[in-house]
Amino acid sequence: MTTTRRQALGGAAAALPLRAFAQPRDPNTIRIGVLADFSGPYRDTSGPTSVACAQQAVEDSGLLARGFKVEVVQADHQNRPDAALALCRRWFDQDSVDMVCEVNNSAIALAVANLAREKDKVQLASGAASSVLTGESCSPNTIQWTYDTWMFANAVGTATVQAGGDSWYFLTADYGFGHQMERDTGRFVQAAGGKVLGSARFPFPGTTDFSAFLLQAQASRAKIVGLATAAADTVNCIKQAREFGIGRRGQKLAGLVMFTTDIHAIGLDAAQGLLLSEVFYWDLNDRTRAFLNRVKPKAPQNWPNQEHAGTYSACLHYLKAVAELGAARAKASGLEVVQRMKAMPTDDDCFGPGTIRADGRKIHPAYLFEVKSPAESRGPWDYYKLVGTVPAEKAFRPLEEGGCPLVR
C-alpha cells in the first residue's frame, strides 16, 4: 500500500481508504490527480491546501449526489520533471487518472502537457506560470487556469503606474525568470506612462545579503522598487528592505509574483505597504468569503491563495463538463473534455464569470493589492486592501500575440 507519494482521497468530506496501485479500479470512476509540491519550498503555496480545494470542488459539483464516482489522488513532484513524468505516466497507464491539475512548476507543466496530449488525458495547469503554455507550446489537452508571467507583469506594472507609482527600479535575480519579469514589467510600466530608472541584478542562487542592492534602489529615488525575484529571495528582500526603512521613506516595494501565503510567512510588520497582484483573495466579495467558509475546515492553518483557488475552479469546471458528457465518454477522450470546457462559460465563487480561449488561457480579472499594516488588519489572514482592478479582457496577453498554433 502506498502512503507517501500518493494518497487516494475521497471527493466527499470523508477520505476514501488508501489503495495499492495494482488493485483493479472501477472503469467508471473519474480520477483527478493533484500533482504538486508536498515536501519542498512551495508546500504551503500548493500542496495539501490544493488537495483540499480539489476535494471541495468535487463536493460542490453535486456529482456524488447524482451517482457519479469521483476520486482525488495526489503526488509530490519534488520539483523534478523526470519524477513528475514517471508519476504521471503511471497515473495514466496503470491508475486510470483522467485529469492532472495544479502542476506548480512550469518545466513540469510543459513536460506533462506533452504526455497528456500523447495519452489523450487532461492537464489543468492551475499552478504553472509560464505564458509559453498558451503560446508556442500550447496543447489542445491543456488549459492554463489561474495566472501567468504576462499577467503578473501587466497587472503589477500597469495598475501600479495608474495608482501613482510611475517611477521604477528593479531588484532582479540574475537568471532567465528574473530577466523576463524585469523586461516584461518594465514594458508595461513604460506603456502606462511610467519610467524605469534602472535595475540591480544579484547573483542567483546563493545571495542572502541584499543590502548593497537595496542601497542602490534607495539611491534611485524611484517610487516603486520592483522585486523580479521568487520564493526565499523575495522574502529576504522584503525583510531587509524593512530594516533599511525603504517603506518609511516613501518608496514602495512591488512583488511581481507573490501570494497571501508568502505574506503570512513574512508577517505584516515587514510586508506592510507591499504592492502585488493576485487573481483571488478570500475577502474580495461575498462569493469568495463563502468559498473560504466551505473549505477552511479542510485547511484551517493555511487558507487558500490564488493558486489553491485556481485548483478549485479548474476542477469544478472540469466536473461540469464531465456531467454533460458522462463518465464513460469523458474518460475516453481528454480532448473532447477540454473542447467542452472551452465551449462552456465558467462561473464559480473564486473568480466569478469567465471564459476559456482557443489557446487554452482561462480569462478573469486581476487585482492589485497593497498589504495592510498590523493596525489595519482585523484578524487572521486579513492582509490586503484593493488598489486597482485589471478587467478580464485586459488582464492577459491578447490571443493573437501568443503564437499558439491552435489559434486560426
FENTAMO-V422554 format. One record per run of one state. SS is the DSSP state (hx for helix, st for strand, lp for the rest). FROM is the first residue (numbers start at 1). TO is the last residue. If there is no record, write none. Layout:
# FENTAMO-V422554
SS_FROM_TO, SS_FROM_TO
This chain:
# FENTAMO-V422554
lp_1_8, st_9_10, lp_11_29, st_30_36, lp_37_46, hx_47_61, lp_62_69, st_70_76, lp_77_80, hx_81_94, lp_95_98, st_99_102, lp_103_105, hx_106_119, lp_120_121, st_122_125, lp_126_130, hx_131_134, lp_135_141, st_142_144, lp_145_148, hx_149_162, lp_163_166, st_167_173, lp_174_175, hx_176_191, lp_192_194, st_195_202, lp_203_210, hx_211_220, lp_221_223, st_224_228, lp_229_230, hx_231_244, lp_245_246, hx_247_249, lp_250_251, st_252_255, lp_256_259, hx_260_266, lp_267_267, hx_268_271, lp_272_274, st_275_278, lp_279_285, hx_286_298, lp_299_305, hx_306_325, lp_326_326, hx_327_332, lp_333_333, hx_334_343, lp_344_345, st_346_348, lp_349_351, st_352_356, lp_357_360, st_361_363, lp_364_365, st_366_371, lp_372_383, st_384_390, lp_391_391, hx_392_395, lp_396_398, hx_399_401, lp_402_408
